[in-house]
Amino acid sequence: MAKNHLYRLCSVLMAFIVLAGCIKVDPASESLEITLAVDGAGSNQPVVDGVLNPGEWDQAELVHFEDGSELFLLQSGEYFYLAVRALPAEMIAGNVFINEGDLISILHTSAALGTAVYEREGSTWRKIQDFEWCCRTRMDSEEARENREVFFDKEGWLGINSFLGNENELEYKIRLTGSEDFLAVNLLRVDNPAQKQVWPIDLVDGPAQPNEGGFPEVMELFPETWQNLEELP
């Protein structure tokens, strides 16, 4: 009798374990533990895959564009991480502007990744390096990941193009040199690229201006009005 009772109890427990393994957890109703990539110093870092996973950016500073879209900023060791989530959700492209003294680098993410560099020329800035496009793919693969690694080694930053990950989310990983001064960011909706959302939201110079036909040879840029990187948490 006792043996039969024990057998039935074990059977019930085994069935419960099997069923529990088949249950799908709703992320909206559960607190999920997210495992982040870890660098050599042991600090948590977001994974640059174009998907802002729950908990992945919890340690970041969250600011907003004028339309309510979200911008996450996080420094971890020698790297600066940045993520954009457009609201409402639709496909976007983005530019990160980084000022280093008399140089400004524009880190562009859309269907491909590329870097342009402008140099101060009096009261304006002249393009001295045009975009050399890389990582233009609509499917992730081992070859695509290798191409991104080569791009990161060469350019000092990494992103995911607009066709990978979530269409309304962009992520960047930027290697810091210690000479960066000011930062600005904009996002462009693919269905209306002339209408830019910019941060800081009160900017009126290059990051906020429409650039039909691409970035011009000469731009008006006022990096002193951008976000001072030393003042970020």
N, CA, C and O of each residue as an XYZ file, in Angstrom:
932
protein
N       0.833     -1.199      0.000
C       0.000      0.000      0.000
C       0.865      1.245      0.000
O       0.675      2.158     -0.803
N       1.836      1.261      0.934
C       2.730      2.423      1.018
C       3.542      2.553     -0.249
O       3.801      3.656     -0.730
N       3.957      1.372     -0.802
C       4.757      1.421     -2.025
C       3.935      1.984     -3.179
O       4.442      2.761     -3.989
N       2.640      1.583     -3.255
C       1.777      2.097     -4.320
C       1.578      3.600     -4.188
O       1.576      4.320     -5.186
N       1.409      4.076     -2.948
C       1.221      5.515     -2.709
C       2.474      6.284     -3.117
O       2.387      7.340     -3.744
N       3.642      5.745     -2.756
C       4.904      6.406     -3.106
C       5.080      6.441     -4.615
O       5.551      7.438     -5.163
N       4.702      5.355     -5.295
C       4.828      5.287     -6.759
C       3.947      6.342     -7.413
O       4.368      7.027     -8.345
N       2.676      6.471     -6.896
C       1.769      7.462     -7.482
C       2.287      8.874     -7.250
O       2.171      9.724     -8.132
N       2.860      9.138     -6.070
C       3.395     10.462     -5.751
C       4.549     10.810     -6.678
O       4.627     11.934     -7.175
N       5.448      9.855     -6.916
C       6.585     10.086     -7.817
C       6.101     10.356     -9.234
O       6.656     11.194     -9.945
N       5.050      9.629     -9.638
C       4.523      9.815    -10.990
C       3.960     11.215    -11.164
O       4.167     11.858    -12.193
N       3.232     11.688    -10.126
C       2.665     13.042    -10.184
C       3.766     14.080    -10.259
O       3.680     15.023    -11.045
N       4.811     13.915     -9.441
C       5.922     14.873     -9.443
C       6.623     14.900    -10.790
O       6.954     15.973    -11.294
N       6.854     13.730    -11.380
C       7.517     13.676    -12.680
C       6.671     14.360    -13.745
O       7.209     15.068    -14.597
N       5.367     14.163    -13.712
C       4.483     14.800    -14.689
C       4.513     16.310    -14.533
O       4.512     17.038    -15.526
N       4.540     16.790    -13.289
C       4.583     18.232    -13.031
C       5.863     18.835    -13.578
O       5.841     19.911    -14.177
N       6.993     18.140    -13.373
C       8.282     18.642    -13.860
C       8.272     18.747    -15.373
O       8.738     19.740    -15.934
N       7.739     17.721    -16.042
C       7.686     17.737    -17.509
C       6.820     18.877    -18.001
O       7.199     19.593    -18.927
N       5.632     19.054    -17.377
C       4.737     20.128    -17.791
C       5.348     21.490    -17.535
O       5.204     22.401    -18.350
N       6.031     21.637    -16.406
C       6.652     22.923    -16.081
C       7.671     23.306    -17.123
O       7.833     24.484    -17.440
N       8.365     22.311    -17.661
C       9.359     22.607    -18.692
C       8.727     23.071    -19.984
O       9.417     23.653    -20.821
N       7.428     22.833    -20.182
C       6.751     23.228    -21.412
C       6.050     24.567    -21.287
O       5.603     25.120    -22.292
N       5.941     25.103    -20.074
C       5.234     26.357    -19.862
C       6.055     27.511    -20.396
O       7.250     27.601    -20.111
N       5.433     28.406    -21.171
C       6.103     29.599    -21.669
C       5.890     30.745    -20.687
O       4.767     31.001    -20.253
N       6.971     31.428    -20.343
C       6.894     32.524    -19.389
C       6.622     33.817    -20.133
O       7.291     34.116    -21.123
N       5.649     34.586    -19.668
C       5.346     35.892    -20.242
C       6.303     36.915    -19.656
O       6.247     37.166    -18.452
N       7.200     37.532    -20.472
C       8.174     38.478    -19.939
C       7.521     39.667    -19.277
O       8.116     40.299    -18.404
N       6.290     39.984    -19.687
C       5.636     41.149    -19.107
C       5.166     40.889    -17.692
O       4.935     41.831    -16.933
N       5.020     39.612    -17.322
C       4.496     39.298    -16.002
C       5.523     38.649    -15.095
O       5.217     38.355    -13.940
N       6.729     38.420    -15.585
C       7.757     37.772    -14.793
C       9.003     38.637    -14.740
O       9.309     39.363    -15.686
N       9.713     38.556    -13.639
C      11.007     39.218    -13.519
C      12.070     38.243    -13.983
O      12.388     37.286    -13.277
N      12.628     38.480    -15.178
C      13.577     37.550    -15.765
C      14.997     37.950    -15.424
O      15.330     39.134    -15.384
N      15.818     36.969    -15.183
C      17.235     37.225    -14.943
C      17.957     37.199    -16.280
O      17.983     36.168    -16.953
N      18.555     38.345    -16.676
C      19.233     38.466    -17.958
C      20.733     38.348    -17.740
O      21.297     39.045    -16.895
N      21.374     37.481    -18.487
C      22.827     37.341    -18.420
C      23.462     38.237    -19.465
O      23.212     38.072    -20.659
N      24.289     39.192    -19.028
C      24.928     40.133    -19.930
C      26.341     39.689    -20.243
O      26.959     38.931    -19.496
N      26.843     40.190    -21.387
C      28.243     39.947    -21.715
C      29.118     40.623    -20.675
O      28.775     41.697    -20.180
N      30.226     40.018    -20.344
C      31.116     40.540    -19.308
C      32.494     40.747    -19.897
O      33.034     39.867    -20.568
N      33.072     41.943    -19.637
C      34.405     42.206    -20.159
C      35.460     41.694    -19.195
O      35.138     41.092    -18.171
N      36.712     41.936    -19.524
C      37.801     41.421    -18.710
C      37.825     41.989    -17.315
O      38.355     41.369    -16.393
N      37.239     43.195    -17.149
C      37.237     43.823    -15.837
C      36.101     43.314    -14.969
O      36.024     43.637    -13.784
N      35.205     42.505    -15.568
C      34.121     41.929    -14.796
C      32.880     42.790    -14.737
O      31.969     42.475    -13.971
N      32.796     43.874    -15.517
C      31.633     44.741    -15.497
C      30.632     44.282    -16.547
O      31.006     43.745    -17.590
N      29.343     44.504    -16.253
C      28.300     44.070    -17.167
C      28.232     44.991    -18.374
O      28.352     46.209    -18.245
N      28.038     44.405    -19.541
C      27.937     45.168    -20.771
C      26.754     44.667    -21.584
O      26.506     43.462    -21.624
N      26.013     45.569    -22.235
C      24.969     45.123    -23.151
C      25.566     44.372    -24.340
O      26.714     44.596    -24.724
N      24.773     43.489    -24.904
C      25.167     42.780    -26.119
C      24.642     43.574    -27.311
O      23.442     43.831    -27.405
N      25.527     43.961    -28.217
C      25.141     44.793    -29.356
C      24.583     43.890    -30.455
O      25.318     43.402    -31.313
N      23.262     43.680    -30.410
C      22.601     42.809    -31.383
C      21.337     43.439    -31.957
O      20.597     42.785    -32.692
N      21.084     44.712    -31.624
C      19.909     45.382    -32.155
C      18.625     45.055    -31.435
O      17.541     45.378    -31.921
N      18.728     44.415    -30.274
C      17.558     44.062    -29.467
C      17.800     44.520    -28.035
O      18.753     44.075    -27.395
N      16.949     45.400    -27.528
C      17.059     45.865    -26.149
C      16.301     44.885    -25.260
O      15.096     45.026    -25.053
N      17.013     43.899    -24.740
C      16.388     42.866    -23.927
C      16.018     43.394    -22.548
O      16.659     44.320    -22.052
N      14.986     42.814    -21.916
C      14.601     43.239    -20.570
C      15.775     43.149    -19.605
O      16.442     42.117    -19.531
N      16.029     44.220    -18.868
C      17.096     44.248    -17.875
C      18.455     44.595    -18.420
O      19.360     44.916    -17.649
N      18.632     44.540    -19.739
C      19.955     44.712    -20.334
C      20.505     46.121    -20.144
O      21.715     46.312    -20.020
N      19.608     47.108    -20.122
C      20.028     48.507    -20.025
C      19.590     49.142    -18.706
O      19.500     50.365    -18.609
N      19.319     48.324    -17.695
C      18.838     48.856    -16.420
C      19.838     49.790    -15.751
O      19.441     50.700    -15.024
N      21.141     49.575    -15.990
C      22.157     50.407    -15.349
C      22.444     51.689    -16.129
O      23.232     52.522    -15.683
N      21.817     51.847    -17.276
C      22.099     52.996    -18.137
C      21.315     54.226    -17.694
O      20.297     54.125    -17.009
N      21.814     55.382    -18.102
C      21.084     56.634    -17.948
C      20.053     56.710    -19.068
O      20.398     56.559    -20.240
N      18.789     56.943    -18.716
C      17.714     57.017    -19.704
C      17.293     58.468    -19.900
O      16.904     59.149    -18.951
N      17.377     58.931    -21.147
C      16.882     60.258    -21.515
C      15.928     60.074    -22.693
O      15.799     58.976    -23.233
N      15.263     61.159    -23.084
C      14.236     61.041    -24.115
C      14.424     62.075    -25.222
O      14.868     63.198    -24.986
N      14.073     61.661    -26.425
C      13.940     62.600    -27.528
C      12.620     63.363    -27.353
O      11.796     63.016    -26.507
N      12.440     64.395    -28.159
C      11.252     65.235    -28.007
C       9.960     64.464    -28.230
O       8.942     64.786    -27.617
N       9.977     63.445    -29.100
C       8.756     62.688    -29.385
C       8.520     61.546    -28.405
O       7.591     60.757    -28.581
N       9.360     61.452    -27.366
C       9.208     60.399    -26.367
C      10.055     59.177    -26.617
O      10.114     58.293    -25.762
N      10.719     59.091    -27.768
C      11.632     57.972    -28.025
C      12.744     57.961    -26.988
O      13.089     58.999    -26.423
N      13.300     56.783    -26.743
C      14.221     56.598    -25.621
C      15.672     56.489    -26.078
O      15.973     55.921    -27.128
N      16.557     57.046    -25.262
C      17.996     56.972    -25.500
C      18.657     56.509    -24.213
O      18.491     57.130    -23.163
N      19.411     55.413    -24.295
C      20.103     54.837    -23.149
C      21.599     55.096    -23.294
O      22.170     54.894    -24.366
N      22.232     55.548    -22.204
C      23.655     55.889    -22.215
C      24.348     55.167    -21.069
O      23.909     55.252    -19.922
N      25.431     54.457    -21.377
C      26.118     53.671    -20.356
C      27.605     53.609    -20.660
O      28.005     53.272    -21.775
N      28.430     53.937    -19.660
C      29.874     53.760    -19.802
C      30.309     52.570    -18.957
O      29.922     52.440    -17.796
N      31.121     51.702    -19.560
C      31.642     50.529    -18.866
C      33.100     50.371    -19.244
O      33.418     49.934    -20.351
N      33.991     50.727    -18.322
C      35.417     50.654    -18.610
C      35.793     51.595    -19.728
O      35.466     52.781    -19.678
N      36.471     51.086    -20.731
C      36.900     51.917    -21.857
C      35.846     52.010    -22.957
O      36.114     52.563    -24.024
N      34.660     51.479    -22.710
C      33.628     51.469    -23.741
C      32.425     52.315    -23.331
O      32.053     52.386    -22.160
N      31.841     52.945    -24.329
C      30.614     53.719    -24.143
C      29.517     53.043    -24.954
O      29.662     52.831    -26.158
N      28.418     52.707    -24.282
C      27.298     52.027    -24.928
C      26.125     52.994    -25.068
O      25.861     53.823    -24.197
N      25.447     52.855    -26.173
C      24.338     53.755    -26.465
C      23.255     52.960    -27.189
O      23.558     52.148    -28.063
N      22.002     53.191    -26.831
C      20.894     52.491    -27.486
C      19.746     53.456    -27.713
O      19.500     54.354    -26.908
N      19.049     53.257    -28.822
C      17.894     54.071    -29.191
C      16.693     53.153    -29.362
O      16.785     52.107    -30.004
N      15.569     53.551    -28.784
C      14.299     52.852    -29.027
C      13.287     53.889    -29.507
O      12.888     54.770    -28.747
N      12.872     53.781    -30.773
C      11.923     54.730    -31.341
C      10.502     54.380    -30.919
O      10.101     53.217    -30.960
N       9.752     55.389    -30.515
C       8.351     55.237    -30.149
C       7.542     56.294    -30.894
O       7.855     57.481    -30.801
N       6.498     55.882    -31.638
C       6.029     54.513    -31.845
C       7.031     53.696    -32.661
O       7.924     54.244    -33.308
N       6.863     52.380    -32.615
C       7.836     51.482    -33.223
C       7.718     51.480    -34.742
O       6.671     51.143    -35.295
N       8.804     51.860    -35.408
C       8.925     51.747    -36.855
C      10.403     51.792    -37.205
O      11.221     52.197    -36.378
N      10.759     51.383    -38.421
C      12.168     51.272    -38.791
C      12.856     52.632    -38.748
O      12.307     53.638    -39.197
N      14.079     52.641    -38.194
C      14.822     53.883    -38.039
C      16.263     53.710    -38.502
O      16.766     52.596    -38.646
N      16.907     54.848    -38.730
C      18.351     54.944    -38.888
C      18.832     55.920    -37.827
O      18.025     56.617    -37.212
N      20.147     55.975    -37.608
C      20.645     56.851    -36.557
C      22.052     57.333    -36.812
O      22.815     56.725    -37.563
N      22.386     58.453    -36.163
C      23.734     59.015    -36.214
C      24.174     59.408    -34.812
O      23.421     60.023    -34.058
N      25.396     59.047    -34.480
C      26.021     59.487    -33.231
C      27.161     60.425    -33.608
O      28.054     60.053    -34.370
N      27.124     61.646    -33.070
C      28.145     62.657    -33.343
C      29.065     62.750    -32.134
O      28.602     62.995    -31.020
N      30.360     62.558    -32.341
C      31.326     62.623    -31.248
C      32.400     63.642    -31.595
O      33.066     63.543    -32.626
N      32.552     64.623    -30.713
C      33.547     65.681    -30.897
C      34.807     65.368    -30.105
O      34.750     65.056    -28.916
N      35.952     65.457    -30.789
C      37.264     65.340    -30.157
C      38.112     66.511    -30.634
O      38.746     66.428    -31.686
N      38.130     67.601    -29.870
C      38.914     68.767    -30.256
C      38.427     69.359    -31.564
O      37.284     69.806    -31.656
N      39.289     69.367    -32.581
C      38.950     69.942    -33.884
C      38.388     68.914    -34.854
O      38.306     69.181    -36.053
N      38.002     67.745    -34.360
C      37.430     66.699    -35.201
C      36.058     66.278    -34.680
O      35.818     66.256    -33.473
N      35.171     65.948    -35.600
C      33.871     65.379    -35.256
C      33.656     64.131    -36.102
O      33.718     64.187    -37.330
N      33.403     63.009    -35.443
C      33.103     61.752    -36.130
C      31.597     61.526    -36.114
O      30.940     61.737    -35.095
N      31.059     61.096    -37.247
C      29.643     60.757    -37.353
C      29.542     59.251    -37.560
O      29.978     58.727    -38.585
N      28.970     58.565    -36.589
C      28.812     57.111    -36.632
C      27.397     56.822    -37.127
O      26.423     57.047    -36.408
N      27.291     56.330    -38.342
C      25.987     56.186    -38.995
C      25.556     54.723    -39.050
O      26.339     53.833    -39.382
N      24.285     54.505    -38.712
C      23.684     53.179    -38.793
C      22.372     53.262    -39.556
O      21.459     53.977    -39.144
N      22.273     52.546    -40.650
C      21.016     52.400    -41.388
C      21.031     51.006    -42.012
O      21.095     50.014    -41.286
N      20.975     50.908    -43.333
C      21.115     49.606    -43.980
C      22.545     49.099    -43.907
O      22.804     47.920    -44.144
N      23.472     49.991    -43.580
C      24.887     49.650    -43.432
C      25.487     50.538    -42.352
O      24.837     51.454    -41.849
N      26.736     50.252    -42.004
C      27.461     51.042    -41.010
C      28.555     51.836    -41.708
O      29.152     51.367    -42.678
N      28.818     53.051    -41.205
C      29.888     53.853    -41.786
C      30.256     55.025    -40.899
O      29.475     55.443    -40.044
N      31.462     55.554    -41.111
C      31.976     56.669    -40.320
C      32.415     57.792    -41.246
O      33.150     57.564    -42.207
N      31.962     59.006    -40.955
C      32.461     60.202    -41.632
C      33.146     61.076    -40.592
O      32.784     61.051    -39.415
N      34.138     61.849    -41.030
C      34.884     62.714    -40.114
C      34.912     64.130    -40.681
O      35.185     64.338    -41.863
N      34.624     65.099    -39.811
C      34.689     66.520    -40.167
C      35.769     67.200    -39.332
O      36.004     66.835    -38.180
N      36.417     68.190    -39.930
C      37.463     68.946    -39.246
C      37.065     70.415    -39.193
O      36.489     70.955    -40.138
N      37.385     71.050    -38.063
C      37.047     72.456    -37.901
C      37.790     73.302    -38.937
O      38.992     73.143    -39.146
N      37.048     74.197    -39.576
C      37.626     75.117    -40.553
C      37.013     76.490    -40.305
O      35.970     76.826    -40.865
N      37.666     77.273    -39.469
C      37.099     78.558    -39.079
C      35.852     78.352    -38.245
O      35.895     77.709    -37.196
N      34.725     78.907    -38.720
C      33.467     78.787    -37.985
C      32.612     77.627    -38.480
O      31.502     77.426    -37.987
N      33.116     76.860    -39.453
C      32.373     75.713    -39.976
C      33.230     74.453    -39.863
O      34.345     74.484    -39.342
N      32.682     73.344    -40.364
C      33.380     72.062    -40.317
C      33.354     71.438    -41.706
O      32.304     71.380    -42.346
N      34.509     70.973    -42.170
C      34.635     70.404    -43.507
C      34.882     68.899    -43.413
O      35.644     68.423    -42.572
N      34.206     68.161    -44.311
C      34.363     66.709    -44.342
C      35.756     66.337    -44.855
O      36.160     66.768    -45.935
N      36.487     65.538    -44.077
C      37.811     65.071    -44.495
C      37.830     63.556    -44.685
O      38.803     63.003    -45.199
N      36.763     62.893    -44.274
C      36.631     61.448    -44.514
C      35.175     61.134    -44.791
O      34.312     61.410    -43.957
N      34.892     60.563    -45.943
C      33.519     60.202    -46.285
C      33.221     58.788    -45.785
O      34.123     58.052    -45.386
N      31.951     58.431    -45.815
C      31.528     57.109    -45.367
C      32.065     56.017    -46.283
O      32.004     56.130    -47.507
N      32.582     54.975    -45.681
C      32.942     53.749    -46.391
C      32.060     52.650    -45.811
O      32.298     52.172    -44.701
N      31.044     52.254    -46.565
C      29.983     51.428    -46.013
C      30.416     49.987    -45.786
O      31.189     49.410    -46.551
N      29.883     49.432    -44.699
C      30.231     48.065    -44.302
C      29.008     47.387    -43.705
O      28.042     48.039    -43.310
N      29.076     46.057    -43.651
C      28.106     45.263    -42.884
C      26.683     45.424    -43.409
O      25.729     45.496    -42.633
N      26.551     45.477    -44.720
C      25.241     45.605    -45.350
C      24.689     44.198    -45.605
O      25.012     43.566    -46.610
N      23.866     43.730    -44.694
C      23.288     42.393    -44.824
C      21.918     42.374    -44.181
O      21.655     43.135    -43.249
N      21.039     41.507    -44.671
C      19.710     41.373    -44.083
C      19.569     40.094    -43.278
O      18.511     39.828    -42.708
N      20.635     39.300    -43.227
C      20.624     38.068    -42.449
C      21.907     37.971    -41.644
O      22.996     38.221    -42.161
N      21.773     37.606    -40.367
C      22.959     37.431    -39.538
C      23.590     36.076    -39.857
O      22.893     35.109    -40.163
N      24.911     36.024    -39.782
C      25.640     34.798    -40.093
C      27.026     34.910    -39.489
O      27.406     35.963    -38.977
N      27.773     33.830    -39.548
C      29.140     33.855    -39.040
C      29.975     34.865    -39.826
O      30.781     35.593    -39.247
N      29.782     34.905    -41.135
C      30.522     35.867    -41.958
C      30.154     37.302    -41.594
O      31.024     38.171    -41.532
N      28.860     37.554    -41.352
C      28.422     38.896    -40.973
C      29.035     39.314    -39.647
O      29.446     40.464    -39.487
N      29.101     38.387    -38.690
C      29.704     38.703    -37.389
C      31.200     38.970    -37.537
O      31.738     39.864    -36.883
N      31.867     38.210    -38.384
C      33.294     38.452    -38.616
C      33.517     39.820    -39.254
O      34.470     40.516    -38.905
N      32.647     40.211    -40.183
C      32.757     41.528    -40.808
C      32.574     42.642    -39.788
O      33.250     43.668    -39.861
N      31.659     42.444    -38.832
C      31.453     43.457    -37.796
C      32.667     43.553    -36.875
O      33.023     44.645    -36.432
N      33.296     42.430    -36.587
C      34.501     42.458    -35.756
C      35.627     43.218    -36.446
O      36.343     43.990    -35.809
N      35.783     42.999    -37.751
C      36.799     43.729    -38.519
C      36.480     45.217    -38.515
O      37.373     46.049    -38.357
N      35.200     45.552    -38.690
C      34.775     46.951    -38.673
C      35.085     47.595    -37.326
O      35.586     48.718    -37.271
N      34.789     46.885    -36.241
C      35.049     47.420    -34.899
C      36.541     47.655    -34.680
O      36.929     48.685    -34.128
N      37.373     46.720    -35.103
C      38.821     46.879    -34.947
C      39.328     48.092    -35.713
O      40.230     48.792    -35.253
N      38.745     48.341    -36.884
C      39.201     49.444    -37.732
C      38.629     50.783    -37.300
O      39.357     51.772    -37.213
N      37.321     50.824    -37.025
C      36.634     52.090    -36.791
C      36.521     52.467    -35.319
O      36.311     53.636    -34.996
N      36.658     51.489    -34.422
C      36.560     51.805    -32.999
C      35.144     51.881    -32.474
O      34.926     52.328    -31.347
N      34.179     51.455    -33.265
C      32.793     51.403    -32.780
C      32.058     50.295    -33.523
O      32.505     49.811    -34.563
N      30.924     49.910    -32.962
C      30.152     48.809    -33.524
C      28.671     49.115    -33.400
O      28.231     49.698    -32.409
N      27.915     48.726    -34.395
C      26.465     48.818    -34.354
C      25.877     47.660    -35.137
O      26.605     46.814    -35.658
N      24.556     47.628    -35.217
C      23.843     46.624    -35.999
C      22.975     47.368    -37.004
O      22.296     48.326    -36.636
N      22.982     46.949    -38.258
C      22.198     47.697    -39.242
C      20.700     47.532    -38.987
O      20.274     46.670    -38.218
N      19.918     48.376    -39.648
C      18.491     48.479    -39.348
C      17.690     47.236    -39.705
O      16.548     47.101    -39.265
N      18.255     46.324    -40.491
C      17.533     45.122    -40.894
C      17.748     43.955    -39.932
O      17.079     42.929    -40.053
N      18.661     44.094    -38.990
C      18.913     43.052    -38.004
C      18.379     43.509    -36.654
O      18.356     44.708    -36.374
N      17.958     42.587    -35.829
C      17.385     42.964    -34.548
C      15.987     43.533    -34.733
O      15.296     43.197    -35.695
N      15.569     44.400    -33.805
C      14.261     45.043    -33.879
C      14.357     46.312    -34.720
O      15.301     47.087    -34.568
N      13.395     46.526    -35.599
C      13.491     47.618    -36.564
C      13.468     48.999    -35.918
O      13.932     49.961    -36.531
N      12.946     49.125    -34.708
C      12.879     50.431    -34.049
C      13.943     50.589    -32.967
O      13.860     51.507    -32.151
N      14.942     49.704    -32.952
C      15.983     49.761    -31.921
C      17.372     49.712    -32.548
O      17.630     48.929    -33.462
N      18.255     50.555    -32.044
C      19.651     50.584    -32.472
C      20.544     50.505    -31.244
O      20.208     51.045    -30.190
N      21.678     49.833    -31.379
C      22.648     49.744    -30.291
C      24.046     50.042    -30.824
O      24.398     49.673    -31.944
N      24.835     50.723    -29.985
C      26.205     51.080    -30.346
C      27.158     50.690    -29.219
O      26.810     50.758    -28.040
N      28.354     50.286    -29.602
C      29.471     50.099    -28.678
C      30.627     50.932    -29.219
O      31.064     50.731    -30.352
N      31.127     51.873    -28.405
C      32.138     52.829    -28.853
C      33.353     52.735    -27.948
O      33.237     52.839    -26.727
N      34.505     52.541    -28.543
C      35.745     52.504    -27.769
C      36.201     53.933    -27.473
O      36.385     54.735    -28.389
N      36.379     54.241    -26.203
C      36.786     55.584    -25.800
C      38.303     55.714    -25.801
O      39.018     54.777    -25.445
N      38.783     56.883    -26.204
C      40.223     57.161    -26.182
C      40.597     58.105    -25.054
O      41.778     58.275    -24.752
N      39.597     58.721    -24.427
C      39.862     59.685    -23.363
C      39.904     61.117    -23.846
O      39.988     62.043    -23.039
N      39.845     61.314    -25.174
C      39.909     62.671    -25.719
C      38.553     63.161    -26.212
O      38.461     64.254    -26.771
N      37.499     62.370    -26.014
C      36.166     62.774    -26.461
C      35.629     63.907    -25.582
O      35.809     63.890    -24.364
N      34.973     64.886    -26.200
C      34.478     66.046    -25.467
C      32.953     66.106    -25.405
O      32.374     66.152    -24.320
N      32.305     66.105    -26.572
C      30.859     66.337    -26.623
C      30.173     65.291    -27.501
O      30.779     64.704    -28.397
N      28.876     65.077    -27.210
C      28.094     64.028    -27.870
C      26.733     64.568    -28.291
O      26.101     65.324    -27.554
N      26.287     64.174    -29.486
C      24.921     64.427    -29.936
C      24.431     63.187    -30.673
O      25.230     62.424    -31.216
N      23.115     62.989    -30.690
C      22.521     61.806    -31.317
C      21.264     62.228    -32.072
O      20.515     63.086    -31.604
N      21.034     61.634    -33.227
C      19.733     61.807    -33.865
C      19.219     60.476    -34.383
O      19.984     59.539    -34.614
N      17.898     60.414    -34.562
C      17.283     59.251    -35.193
C      16.417     59.739    -36.336
O      15.842     60.826    -36.276
N      16.329     58.933    -37.370
C      15.554     59.253    -38.563
C      14.609     58.098    -38.841
O      15.033     56.944    -38.893
N      13.347     58.401    -39.019
C      12.382     57.363    -39.390
C      12.471     57.129    -40.896
O      12.487     58.077    -41.682
N      12.529     55.878    -41.279
C      12.765     55.532    -42.676
C      11.692     56.116    -43.588
O      11.986     56.475    -44.728
N      10.448     56.220    -43.107
C       9.378     56.741    -43.957
C       9.376     58.264    -44.031
O       8.630     58.835    -44.826
N      10.211     58.947    -43.203
C      10.297     60.407    -43.235
C      11.669     60.843    -42.729
O      11.765     61.442    -41.657
N      12.739     60.553    -43.486
C      14.100     60.806    -42.996
C      14.435     62.274    -42.788
O      15.367     62.586    -42.048
N      13.700     63.189    -43.421
C      13.984     64.613    -43.247
C      13.566     65.109    -41.869
O      14.067     66.131    -41.399
N      12.658     64.397    -41.222
C      12.177     64.792    -39.898
C      12.998     64.069    -38.839
O      12.749     62.900    -38.544
N      13.973     64.763    -38.270
C      14.892     64.137    -37.322
C      14.465     64.393    -35.886
O      13.940     65.455    -35.552
N      14.703     63.399    -35.053
C      14.633     63.569    -33.611
C      16.064     63.667    -33.115
O      16.911     62.854    -33.487
N      16.339     64.658    -32.276
C      17.718     64.925    -31.887
C      17.826     65.014    -30.373
O      16.888     65.418    -29.685
N      18.987     64.629    -29.875
C      19.294     64.786    -28.451
C      20.720     65.281    -28.318
O      21.620     64.761    -28.977
N      20.946     66.302    -27.456
C      19.976     67.046    -26.661
C      18.876     67.681    -27.525
O      19.110     68.039    -28.680
N      17.692     67.813    -26.955
C      16.516     68.141    -27.759
C      16.481     69.584    -28.228
O      15.684     69.915    -29.106
N      17.325     70.466    -27.668
C      17.279     71.874    -28.054
C      18.314     72.234    -29.115
O      18.546     73.418    -29.357
N      18.939     71.251    -29.752
C      19.964     71.541    -30.754
C      19.341     72.113    -32.029
O      18.228     71.752    -32.412
N      20.093     73.021    -32.679
C      19.637     73.629    -33.930
C      20.685     73.492    -35.033
O      20.456     73.940    -36.156
N      21.831     72.878    -34.729
C      22.909     72.782    -35.715
C      22.791     71.489    -36.522
O      21.702     70.926    -36.635
N      23.903     71.020    -37.082
C      23.927     69.895    -38.001
C      23.104     68.686    -37.629
O      22.347     68.207    -38.473
N      23.200     68.154    -36.405
C      22.421     66.959    -36.064
C      20.917     67.140    -36.218
O      20.199     66.163    -36.432
N      20.424     68.380    -36.114
C      18.991     68.639    -36.198
C      18.535     69.035    -37.592
O      17.332     69.104    -37.845
N      19.458     69.294    -38.495
C      19.111     69.816    -39.812
C      18.939     68.687    -40.829
O      19.654     67.688    -40.768
N      17.985     68.840    -41.774
C      17.825     67.837    -42.836
C      19.016     67.860    -43.779
O      19.577     68.919    -44.058
N      19.397     66.693    -44.265
C      20.526     66.575    -45.196
C      20.078     65.786    -46.417
O      20.413     64.609    -46.554
N      19.331     66.418    -47.295
C      18.864     65.739    -48.497
C      20.056     65.404    -49.386
O      20.885     66.264    -49.683
N      20.129     64.157    -49.802
C      21.240     63.737    -50.640
C      22.488     63.366    -49.871
O      23.547     63.175    -50.469
N      22.385     63.258    -48.549
C      23.547     62.872    -47.751
C      24.176     64.046    -47.035
O      23.742     65.188    -47.185
N      25.198     63.757    -46.261
C      25.869     64.800    -45.494
C      26.669     65.709    -46.427
O      27.373     65.215    -47.308
N      26.573     67.033    -46.249
C      27.273     67.968    -47.133
C      28.768     68.000    -46.856
O      29.239     67.468    -45.851
N      29.504     68.631    -47.760
C      30.948     68.763    -47.586
C      31.284     69.688    -46.427
O      32.292     69.494    -45.748
N      30.442     70.697    -46.197
C      30.661     71.652    -45.107
C      29.399     71.710    -44.259
O      28.292     71.794    -44.792
N      29.561     71.664    -42.934
C      28.421     71.694    -42.023
C      28.624     72.746    -40.948
O      29.750     73.078    -40.579
N      27.504     73.261    -40.456
C      27.522     74.106    -39.269
C      27.317     73.206    -38.058
O      26.258     72.601    -37.891
N      28.326     73.126    -37.229
C      28.282     72.276    -36.042
C      28.759     73.081    -34.850
O      29.774     73.773    -34.920
N      28.015     72.985    -33.750
C      28.361     73.705    -32.526
C      28.463     72.711    -31.375
O      27.569     72.650    -30.531
N      29.541     71.933    -31.331
C      29.636     70.856    -30.341
C      29.566     71.336    -28.898
O      29.207     70.564    -28.009
N      29.904     72.602    -28.651
C      29.836     73.112    -27.283
C      28.404     73.131    -26.759
O      28.186     73.219    -25.550
N      27.418     73.049    -27.668
C      26.014     73.011    -27.250
C      25.510     71.584    -27.069
O      24.363     71.386    -26.669
N      26.340     70.592    -27.356
C      25.953     69.192    -27.215
C      26.131     68.748    -25.762
O      26.432     69.555    -24.882
N      25.941     67.457    -25.534
C      26.137     66.895    -24.195
C      27.621     66.765    -23.889
O      28.367     66.141    -24.645
N      28.045     67.354    -22.779
C      29.427     67.199    -22.316
C      29.593     65.789    -21.760
O      28.916     65.410    -20.804
N      30.484     65.023    -22.353
C      30.652     63.629    -21.940
C      31.158     63.509    -20.510
O      30.868     62.519    -19.838
N      31.904     64.491    -20.036
C      32.411     64.429    -18.668
C      31.301     64.581    -17.644
O      31.480     64.218    -16.481
N      30.156     65.113    -18.057
C      29.052     65.338    -17.133
C      28.066     64.178    -17.091
O      27.123     64.189    -16.300
N      28.282     63.172    -17.944
C      27.420     61.994    -17.882
C      27.760     61.175    -16.643
O      28.922     61.137    -16.238
N      26.772     60.517    -16.030
C      27.044     59.695    -14.843
C      28.043     58.595    -15.136
O      28.380     57.814    -14.246
